[in-house]
């Protein structure tokens, strides 16, 4: 074992995304080592423990894993479970942590951000429940990065991660496993594979775009292998270090080819995509795009059709910026509906306490109590189970849902890589105007509420402040503004816009047209464009 003297650094403020930076920064001397040692210093019970390690296959993944293994051995870890070739989707890591009763896991990914030598890289720690570490842990990790002065690494050769089985590195066992097998077995317990098989046997067609990211092997094994979808159903199915030049974020901009296919004349019955680390999803039908917020609401209304949820749901939860479409379903089902800050860790306590069965956030993340992460392929399989039971098109199911519950027109406008000081200036100036805004009428909309969202956890009593600005209108419309921490350059300002329409005659409107008044009011009130110097959003979804 070698003890290396180092100097402190500010890793990153606590958050579910862990540490995300450009690859070139992780390649700096001692940078990754410092953060890994900060994790080992912060997490209680590391000596003699079992950890799960893996990532989405992006550039620097293999190098980082070899370093983590040597540092784990030097810090007294007894057993590390690694996905073959260092690959693991984020939901698969969560599942293995829970199945093998591990102390936790280290996940290497920058989620939906680009990869390659000039792209992004990330690392985070998940706790024993399989979910992102709580703030009580990430706070300690962050504080460790500011004081760390040494790290420990075992002098040893690299482990061959291409071969399944056990290898000793010092006194630590490295167990290389098939990264897909446990996850695939879990999905069989949740969904009716026979009915989904019959759906494909009946001529049902589908396109799943894995975006050259981690979900490819999982989707190929389950959709084409276990469920009998025709070969070629999964496209861009091989995980590549640079994602083949694709930006693995399943939205209308970066998954444009899938959207063009599904909204074109020769569309298959069903389309879906997942992101870099496999925890997000997007769903489309022939000629129909299902917004993430609508997907959460539809899955909540129909989850009982899948065996894993046949007994009904205990409750649901959504992140605050997510549209309130699921609230109306929860009310009809007489179950609890929780509004939490953005970040999957806020669902963890509710899931662990049995208060909710399903949860989701507006950034295309949906999940349930089967693990403690959002799960892109799980959502697609639940959709397939629903389609197999109802034998209706996605468009028809969507229309019937709106006729029953009304439609929440909803959109997110992202302003990416904004100067951080400008982004914070937008937020501060808007918050300073709260008192003067309430009661003011813009066009035909009167503001009835303005606040900075604060969340009190109903399980442990912890409080999360400054989670995003909410501006509500008398009509039930609203917009939300928050700074996202998932990028690696500057800041990302996210503007969320929502308008409820109960009348069926307007359900077929274009979303941006339906939101036009709210968009104009938000532009005027926030002064976002003039402060940031941006004429238009980077991405509209």
KELO-687989 format. One record per residue (C-alpha): residue number from 1; x, y, z. Coordinates in Angstrom, 3 decimals. Example, Ala and Ser with C-alpha at 12.3 -4.5 7.8 and 13.67 -1.06 7.14 Angstrom:
! residues 2
num,c1,c2,c3
1,12.300,-4.500,7.800 $
2,13.670,-1.060,7.140 $
//
This chain:
! residues 541
num,c1,c2,c3
1,0.000,0.000,0.000 $
2,1.227,3.474,-0.891 $
3,0.273,6.628,0.992 $
4,0.345,9.644,-1.334 $
5,0.545,13.216,-0.063 $
6,-1.918,15.530,-1.824 $
7,-3.569,18.921,-1.493 $
8,-7.254,19.752,-0.858 $
9,-9.705,20.807,-3.549 $
10,-13.351,21.771,-3.556 $
11,-14.870,18.720,-5.204 $
12,-18.401,19.929,-5.767 $
13,-21.320,21.057,-3.669 $
14,-23.399,18.148,-2.375 $
15,-25.961,16.751,-4.768 $
16,-27.331,13.524,-6.213 $
17,-25.173,13.962,-9.317 $
18,-21.933,13.615,-7.334 $
19,-18.891,15.126,-9.009 $
20,-19.217,16.052,-12.697 $
21,-16.471,17.769,-14.610 $
22,-14.717,17.643,-17.958 $
23,-12.606,14.522,-18.550 $
24,-9.485,16.653,-18.767 $
25,-10.015,17.814,-15.184 $
26,-10.368,14.252,-13.911 $
27,-7.086,13.464,-15.660 $
28,-5.230,16.062,-13.600 $
29,-2.805,14.679,-11.035 $
30,-4.533,13.440,-7.857 $
31,-7.949,14.838,-8.869 $
32,-9.918,11.571,-9.098 $
33,-7.846,10.039,-6.302 $
34,-8.787,12.874,-3.952 $
35,-12.498,12.426,-4.528 $
36,-12.389,8.635,-4.215 $
37,-10.465,8.927,-0.933 $
38,-12.979,11.535,0.246 $
39,-15.713,8.928,-0.286 $
40,-13.791,6.265,1.626 $
41,-13.084,8.719,4.455 $
42,-16.710,9.838,4.667 $
43,-18.612,6.538,4.449 $
44,-18.794,4.610,7.707 $
45,-17.986,0.905,7.641 $
46,-15.725,0.864,4.567 $
47,-13.252,-1.608,6.085 $
48,-14.450,-5.165,5.501 $
49,-17.354,-4.008,3.314 $
50,-18.780,-5.018,-0.061 $
51,-19.084,-2.336,-2.753 $
52,-20.526,-2.315,-6.274 $
53,-18.589,-0.430,-8.966 $
54,-19.393,0.294,-12.609 $
55,-20.246,2.933,-15.149 $
56,-21.801,3.777,-18.480 $
57,-18.710,3.016,-20.572 $
58,-17.845,6.583,-21.426 $
59,-14.243,7.666,-21.989 $
60,-12.074,7.301,-18.848 $
61,-14.451,4.717,-17.346 $
62,-11.966,1.815,-17.487 $
63,-9.047,3.897,-16.190 $
64,-11.096,5.191,-13.270 $
65,-12.334,1.730,-12.270 $
66,-8.819,0.289,-12.089 $
67,-7.789,3.152,-9.817 $
68,-10.885,2.741,-7.620 $
69,-10.185,-0.990,-7.204 $
70,-6.614,-0.347,-6.051 $
71,-7.730,2.390,-3.674 $
72,-10.568,0.219,-2.327 $
73,-8.086,-2.555,-1.557 $
74,-5.745,-0.087,0.161 $
75,-8.630,1.217,2.301 $
76,-9.613,-2.233,3.565 $
77,-12.636,-3.023,1.378 $
78,-13.187,-6.799,1.384 $
79,-15.212,-7.383,-1.775 $
80,-15.993,-5.347,-4.912 $
81,-18.618,-6.422,-7.460 $
82,-17.884,-5.018,-10.934 $
83,-19.863,-5.253,-14.152 $
84,-18.092,-7.065,-16.986 $
85,-15.811,-4.635,-18.854 $
86,-16.613,-2.096,-16.151 $
87,-20.165,-1.627,-17.452 $
88,-23.261,-1.119,-15.311 $
89,-26.344,0.999,-15.847 $
90,-27.239,3.194,-12.887 $
91,-30.494,1.288,-12.182 $
92,-28.609,-2.019,-12.418 $
93,-26.103,-0.824,-9.780 $
94,-28.998,0.089,-7.488 $
95,-30.485,-3.368,-7.964 $
96,-27.204,-5.209,-7.276 $
97,-26.520,-3.122,-4.144 $
98,-29.897,-4.161,-2.768 $
99,-29.735,-7.796,-3.910 $
100,-26.231,-8.394,-2.552 $
101,-26.652,-6.297,0.624 $
102,-23.647,-4.156,-0.276 $
103,-22.573,-1.142,1.763 $
104,-23.068,0.949,-1.357 $
105,-21.771,1.572,-4.830 $
106,-19.610,3.909,-6.858 $
107,-21.188,4.868,-10.181 $
108,-19.116,6.412,-12.971 $
109,-21.222,8.527,-15.293 $
110,-22.100,12.044,-16.270 $
111,-25.638,10.872,-17.055 $
112,-27.014,12.499,-20.204 $
113,-23.948,14.700,-20.860 $
114,-21.644,14.100,-23.877 $
115,-18.676,11.722,-23.667 $
116,-15.262,11.321,-25.275 $
117,-11.817,12.782,-24.472 $
118,-13.225,16.315,-24.605 $
119,-16.539,15.360,-23.026 $
120,-17.775,14.946,-19.472 $
121,-17.143,12.454,-16.699 $
122,-18.715,11.917,-13.306 $
123,-18.582,9.879,-10.125 $
124,-21.098,9.460,-7.306 $
125,-21.718,7.249,-4.289 $
126,-24.960,5.344,-3.714 $
127,-25.837,4.101,-0.239 $
128,-26.961,0.699,1.059 $
129,-30.592,1.240,0.012 $
130,-29.357,1.513,-3.592 $
131,-30.150,5.202,-3.882 $
132,-28.047,8.368,-4.141 $
133,-26.319,9.204,-0.871 $
134,-28.225,11.483,1.490 $
135,-27.049,15.024,2.131 $
136,-25.700,13.917,5.520 $
137,-23.181,11.806,3.547 $
138,-22.519,14.111,0.587 $
139,-21.886,16.993,2.993 $
140,-19.133,14.968,4.660 $
141,-17.662,13.953,1.287 $
142,-17.595,17.577,0.177 $
143,-15.961,18.700,3.416 $
144,-13.364,15.960,3.024 $
145,-12.381,17.347,-0.399 $
146,-11.545,20.667,1.271 $
147,-9.259,19.131,3.905 $
148,-7.827,15.968,2.357 $
149,-4.030,15.707,2.508 $
150,-3.362,12.065,1.639 $
151,-4.839,9.080,-0.152 $
152,-4.062,5.359,-0.215 $
153,-3.513,3.113,-3.228 $
154,-2.355,-0.503,-3.542 $
155,0.569,-1.141,-5.878 $
156,-0.884,-3.868,-8.079 $
157,-1.549,-4.735,-11.696 $
158,-4.829,-4.076,-13.445 $
159,-7.677,-6.575,-13.113 $
160,-8.940,-8.192,-16.330 $
161,-12.554,-7.001,-16.257 $
162,-13.466,-8.862,-19.442 $
163,-13.441,-12.236,-17.667 $
164,-16.303,-13.282,-15.389 $
165,-15.277,-14.585,-11.972 $
166,-13.148,-13.699,-8.952 $
167,-9.698,-12.136,-8.790 $
168,-7.754,-11.236,-5.665 $
169,-6.076,-7.848,-5.465 $
170,-4.202,-7.756,-2.202 $
171,-6.685,-9.044,0.409 $
172,-9.707,-7.871,-1.596 $
173,-11.844,-10.016,-3.908 $
174,-12.908,-8.462,-7.201 $
175,-15.964,-10.282,-8.551 $
176,-16.745,-9.587,-12.216 $
177,-20.385,-10.349,-13.059 $
178,-22.699,-10.140,-16.041 $
179,-24.101,-6.599,-15.669 $
180,-27.424,-7.498,-17.325 $
181,-28.425,-10.810,-15.693 $
182,-29.669,-9.618,-12.280 $
183,-31.503,-6.654,-13.783 $
184,-33.205,-8.829,-16.418 $
185,-34.322,-11.317,-13.764 $
186,-35.809,-8.496,-11.705 $
187,-37.905,-7.213,-14.624 $
188,-39.435,-10.662,-15.099 $
189,-40.905,-10.410,-11.617 $
190,-42.535,-7.049,-12.367 $
191,-43.989,-7.488,-15.851 $
192,-46.035,-10.033,-17.778 $
193,-43.432,-11.174,-20.289 $
194,-45.822,-13.669,-21.908 $
195,-48.298,-10.944,-22.824 $
196,-45.566,-8.643,-24.093 $
197,-44.180,-11.531,-26.176 $
198,-47.648,-12.073,-27.625 $
199,-47.806,-8.380,-28.483 $
200,-44.652,-8.651,-30.591 $
201,-45.782,-11.965,-32.096 $
202,-48.935,-10.204,-33.242 $
203,-46.917,-7.817,-35.401 $
204,-46.376,-4.961,-32.956 $
205,-43.381,-2.885,-34.055 $
206,-40.978,-0.826,-31.992 $
207,-37.781,1.204,-32.197 $
208,-35.587,1.601,-29.110 $
209,-32.695,4.073,-29.492 $
210,-29.979,3.274,-26.936 $
211,-27.949,6.267,-28.203 $
212,-24.691,4.215,-28.115 $
213,-24.950,4.317,-24.320 $
214,-25.231,1.791,-21.507 $
215,-28.860,0.689,-22.022 $
216,-28.001,-0.993,-25.337 $
217,-26.966,-4.403,-23.902 $
218,-29.916,-4.391,-21.475 $
219,-32.474,-3.481,-24.137 $
220,-31.053,-5.974,-26.637 $
221,-31.053,-8.819,-24.112 $
222,-34.565,-8.119,-22.830 $
223,-36.460,-6.736,-25.823 $
224,-34.917,-8.798,-28.610 $
225,-33.734,-11.777,-26.568 $
226,-36.342,-12.426,-23.880 $
227,-39.415,-10.750,-25.383 $
228,-38.880,-11.732,-29.012 $
229,-38.871,-8.304,-30.630 $
230,-37.350,-8.530,-34.125 $
231,-33.595,-8.033,-34.437 $
232,-32.918,-4.404,-35.219 $
233,-35.592,-3.191,-32.803 $
234,-32.737,-1.760,-30.717 $
235,-30.649,0.777,-32.622 $
236,-27.347,2.374,-31.558 $
237,-27.096,-0.517,-29.126 $
238,-23.337,-0.702,-28.539 $
239,-21.965,1.420,-25.672 $
240,-19.183,3.599,-27.071 $
241,-16.685,5.744,-25.188 $
242,-17.832,8.857,-27.056 $
243,-21.431,7.635,-27.630 $
244,-20.630,7.620,-31.331 $
245,-20.693,11.399,-31.333 $
246,-24.268,11.404,-30.063 $
247,-25.436,13.492,-27.112 $
248,-27.146,10.778,-25.019 $
249,-30.062,12.869,-23.770 $
250,-33.437,11.523,-24.973 $
251,-35.149,14.777,-25.870 $
252,-36.551,16.209,-29.127 $
253,-33.218,17.876,-29.976 $
254,-30.675,15.148,-29.242 $
255,-32.928,12.207,-30.162 $
256,-34.179,13.987,-33.279 $
257,-33.824,10.973,-35.578 $
258,-36.148,8.943,-33.334 $
259,-38.669,11.789,-33.170 $
260,-38.530,12.194,-36.966 $
261,-39.147,8.460,-37.366 $
262,-42.054,8.325,-34.925 $
263,-43.745,11.442,-36.240 $
264,-43.229,10.442,-39.897 $
265,-45.306,8.416,-42.337 $
266,-43.654,5.026,-41.763 $
267,-43.474,5.045,-37.990 $
268,-43.509,1.828,-35.938 $
269,-46.163,1.403,-33.259 $
270,-43.892,2.447,-30.396 $
271,-40.649,4.330,-29.906 $
272,-38.408,4.870,-26.898 $
273,-34.925,5.986,-25.921 $
274,-32.732,6.103,-22.854 $
275,-29.771,8.247,-21.817 $
276,-26.071,7.828,-21.047 $
277,-26.358,5.835,-17.816 $
278,-29.769,4.287,-18.450 $
279,-31.865,6.058,-15.848 $
280,-33.952,8.315,-18.104 $
281,-36.482,7.514,-20.807 $
282,-38.582,9.044,-23.520 $
283,-41.675,7.411,-24.996 $
284,-43.451,8.001,-28.310 $
285,-46.279,6.419,-30.225 $
286,-46.951,6.602,-33.927 $
287,-47.502,10.339,-34.435 $
288,-47.597,10.964,-30.675 $
289,-44.991,12.288,-28.240 $
290,-45.590,11.496,-24.560 $
291,-44.130,14.255,-22.401 $
292,-42.329,12.908,-19.297 $
293,-44.891,14.479,-16.954 $
294,-47.755,12.889,-18.880 $
295,-45.916,9.562,-18.884 $
296,-45.716,9.595,-15.079 $
297,-49.444,10.332,-14.860 $
298,-50.347,7.629,-17.393 $
299,-48.158,5.022,-15.704 $
300,-49.760,5.870,-12.367 $
301,-53.255,5.467,-13.837 $
302,-52.406,2.125,-15.508 $
303,-49.709,0.538,-13.311 $
304,-52.199,-1.998,-11.915 $
305,-52.150,-3.735,-15.309 $
306,-48.620,-5.031,-14.608 $
307,-48.165,-7.922,-12.127 $
308,-45.689,-6.013,-9.964 $
309,-48.319,-3.347,-9.213 $
310,-51.516,-5.394,-9.440 $
311,-52.404,-4.669,-5.813 $
312,-52.440,-0.923,-6.433 $
313,-50.104,1.899,-5.440 $
314,-49.502,3.185,-1.932 $
315,-48.751,6.692,-3.214 $
316,-46.839,8.672,-5.812 $
317,-44.350,11.522,-5.799 $
318,-43.095,14.047,-8.316 $
319,-40.370,16.635,-8.314 $
320,-41.648,20.179,-7.841 $
321,-41.026,21.328,-11.455 $
322,-42.849,18.282,-12.868 $
323,-46.329,19.066,-14.131 $
324,-49.241,18.432,-11.831 $
325,-50.873,15.906,-14.172 $
326,-50.080,13.040,-11.780 $
327,-51.719,14.952,-8.908 $
328,-55.104,14.577,-10.606 $
329,-54.620,10.831,-11.042 $
330,-53.557,10.414,-7.404 $
331,-56.660,12.290,-6.279 $
332,-58.876,9.998,-8.364 $
333,-57.147,6.933,-6.913 $
334,-57.358,8.325,-3.362 $
335,-53.626,7.913,-2.774 $
336,-51.033,10.366,-1.442 $
337,-49.105,12.572,-3.854 $
338,-45.879,14.207,-2.669 $
339,-44.088,17.208,-4.169 $
340,-40.317,17.047,-3.595 $
341,-37.258,18.985,-4.722 $
342,-35.482,17.870,-7.886 $
343,-33.100,14.995,-7.189 $
344,-33.829,11.301,-6.781 $
345,-32.505,11.176,-3.219 $
346,-35.621,13.063,-2.077 $
347,-37.781,10.098,-3.144 $
348,-35.617,7.649,-1.193 $
349,-37.127,8.199,2.263 $
350,-40.660,7.985,0.877 $
351,-39.846,4.739,-0.935 $
352,-38.064,3.208,2.046 $
353,-40.994,4.097,4.318 $
354,-43.531,2.561,1.933 $
355,-45.328,5.855,1.390 $
356,-45.013,5.737,-2.409 $
357,-44.826,3.089,-5.143 $
358,-44.111,5.282,-8.196 $
359,-42.200,8.514,-8.616 $
360,-40.874,10.720,-11.381 $
361,-39.309,13.976,-12.398 $
362,-39.777,16.189,-15.418 $
363,-36.314,15.486,-16.860 $
364,-37.495,12.131,-18.244 $
365,-36.800,10.173,-15.064 $
366,-39.379,7.657,-13.812 $
367,-39.093,4.864,-11.282 $
368,-40.751,2.788,-8.595 $
369,-40.066,0.951,-5.367 $
370,-38.279,-1.884,-7.216 $
371,-34.962,0.017,-6.787 $
372,-33.879,3.442,-5.527 $
373,-32.957,5.096,-8.827 $
374,-34.925,6.236,-11.813 $
375,-34.976,3.509,-14.445 $
376,-35.332,4.176,-18.159 $
377,-35.839,0.631,-19.438 $
378,-38.218,-0.200,-16.554 $
379,-40.503,2.636,-17.708 $
380,-40.428,1.354,-21.292 $
381,-41.300,-2.171,-20.131 $
382,-44.197,-0.866,-18.033 $
383,-45.476,0.961,-21.094 $
384,-45.195,-2.249,-23.126 $
385,-47.117,-4.165,-20.449 $
386,-49.881,-1.542,-20.547 $
387,-50.007,-1.649,-24.358 $
388,-50.131,-5.452,-24.271 $
389,-53.118,-5.340,-21.882 $
390,-55.068,-2.487,-23.435 $
391,-54.336,-3.251,-27.096 $
392,-54.751,0.403,-28.005 $
393,-52.325,2.820,-29.602 $
394,-50.223,5.232,-27.568 $
395,-52.095,8.139,-29.166 $
396,-55.483,6.688,-28.188 $
397,-54.366,6.006,-24.599 $
398,-53.019,9.549,-24.347 $
399,-56.249,11.070,-25.704 $
400,-58.439,9.032,-23.368 $
401,-56.281,10.069,-20.414 $
402,-56.725,13.764,-21.234 $
403,-60.468,13.294,-21.674 $
404,-60.641,11.753,-18.199 $
405,-58.266,14.007,-16.266 $
406,-57.816,17.099,-18.462 $
407,-54.519,18.086,-20.063 $
408,-51.604,19.839,-18.397 $
409,-49.816,21.538,-21.278 $
410,-46.205,21.547,-20.177 $
411,-42.770,22.429,-21.517 $
412,-39.211,22.992,-20.306 $
413,-36.969,25.658,-21.799 $
414,-33.275,25.063,-21.047 $
415,-30.666,27.803,-21.248 $
416,-27.412,25.843,-21.128 $
417,-23.856,26.987,-20.276 $
418,-25.089,30.352,-18.993 $
419,-22.552,32.502,-17.114 $
420,-23.029,31.433,-13.499 $
421,-23.130,34.969,-12.112 $
422,-25.761,35.955,-14.689 $
423,-27.875,32.910,-13.804 $
424,-27.758,33.738,-10.110 $
425,-28.576,37.375,-10.916 $
426,-31.759,36.271,-12.705 $
427,-32.821,34.261,-9.678 $
428,-31.967,36.959,-7.118 $
429,-33.759,39.753,-8.972 $
430,-36.887,37.659,-9.432 $
431,-36.964,36.617,-5.790 $
432,-36.567,40.248,-4.683 $
433,-39.822,41.079,-6.511 $
434,-42.075,38.449,-4.905 $
435,-44.151,40.909,-2.865 $
436,-44.768,43.263,-5.781 $
437,-45.668,40.450,-8.179 $
438,-48.525,38.897,-6.210 $
439,-51.826,40.427,-7.288 $
440,-50.384,41.811,-10.530 $
441,-52.161,41.025,-13.805 $
442,-50.202,40.374,-16.996 $
443,-52.385,40.121,-20.080 $
444,-55.261,37.953,-18.738 $
445,-53.254,36.139,-16.064 $
446,-53.185,37.299,-12.434 $
447,-50.324,36.176,-10.192 $
448,-51.616,34.637,-6.976 $
449,-48.415,33.198,-5.528 $
450,-44.652,33.649,-5.710 $
451,-42.209,31.712,-3.569 $
452,-38.873,29.942,-3.306 $
453,-39.741,26.246,-2.856 $
454,-38.755,24.711,0.494 $
455,-39.262,21.039,1.341 $
456,-39.670,19.474,4.767 $
457,-39.094,15.729,4.550 $
458,-42.107,13.979,6.143 $
459,-39.957,11.009,7.194 $
460,-36.808,12.454,8.781 $
461,-37.794,16.103,9.191 $
462,-34.842,17.438,7.186 $
463,-35.381,20.727,5.337 $
464,-34.196,21.583,1.821 $
465,-34.316,25.292,0.971 $
466,-33.927,27.333,-2.231 $
467,-35.158,24.563,-4.517 $
468,-36.592,26.772,-7.257 $
469,-38.872,29.759,-7.765 $
470,-42.580,29.137,-8.350 $
471,-44.924,31.721,-9.855 $
472,-48.599,30.712,-9.773 $
473,-51.586,32.241,-11.583 $
474,-55.290,32.345,-10.778 $
475,-56.069,30.187,-13.817 $
476,-54.034,27.307,-12.388 $
477,-51.149,27.986,-14.763 $
478,-47.644,28.462,-13.396 $
479,-43.996,28.714,-14.269 $
480,-40.958,27.541,-12.347 $
481,-37.373,28.749,-12.629 $
482,-34.366,26.963,-11.182 $
483,-30.639,26.540,-11.702 $
484,-29.688,22.969,-12.558 $
485,-26.516,21.329,-11.294 $
486,-26.236,18.601,-13.952 $
487,-24.027,20.449,-16.433 $
488,-20.253,20.874,-16.404 $
489,-19.966,24.320,-17.994 $
490,-21.368,27.461,-16.385 $
491,-24.952,27.082,-15.206 $
492,-28.116,25.728,-16.789 $
493,-31.240,27.818,-16.238 $
494,-34.394,25.757,-16.578 $
495,-37.731,27.462,-17.155 $
496,-40.763,25.186,-16.682 $
497,-44.138,26.272,-18.053 $
498,-47.529,24.751,-17.326 $
499,-51.146,25.445,-18.212 $
500,-54.145,23.240,-17.393 $
501,-56.891,22.744,-19.955 $
502,-59.982,20.783,-18.867 $
503,-61.923,21.322,-22.116 $
504,-61.453,18.486,-24.627 $
505,-61.814,20.828,-27.613 $
506,-58.372,22.275,-26.917 $
507,-56.462,19.097,-26.078 $
508,-55.098,18.808,-29.610 $
509,-53.372,22.184,-29.560 $
510,-49.631,22.469,-30.122 $
511,-47.948,22.673,-26.711 $
512,-45.922,25.808,-27.413 $
513,-49.025,27.538,-28.807 $
514,-51.043,26.572,-25.739 $
515,-48.294,27.995,-23.505 $
516,-47.651,31.125,-25.552 $
517,-49.170,33.547,-23.026 $
518,-47.304,31.999,-20.079 $
519,-44.038,32.040,-22.070 $
520,-44.426,35.747,-22.825 $
521,-45.246,36.569,-19.207 $
522,-42.290,34.523,-17.931 $
523,-39.931,36.294,-20.345 $
524,-41.156,39.675,-19.137 $
525,-41.158,38.889,-15.415 $
526,-37.814,37.073,-15.217 $
527,-35.895,39.354,-17.604 $
528,-33.941,36.171,-18.292 $
529,-33.031,36.888,-21.896 $
530,-31.671,40.378,-21.360 $
531,-29.674,39.418,-18.231 $
532,-28.142,36.306,-19.798 $
533,-27.819,37.702,-23.318 $
534,-29.657,34.674,-24.730 $
535,-32.237,35.169,-27.466 $
536,-33.730,31.690,-27.183 $
537,-33.456,28.467,-25.170 $
538,-30.764,25.935,-26.048 $
539,-33.319,23.112,-25.846 $
540,-37.112,23.053,-25.736 $
541,-38.674,19.825,-24.504 $
//
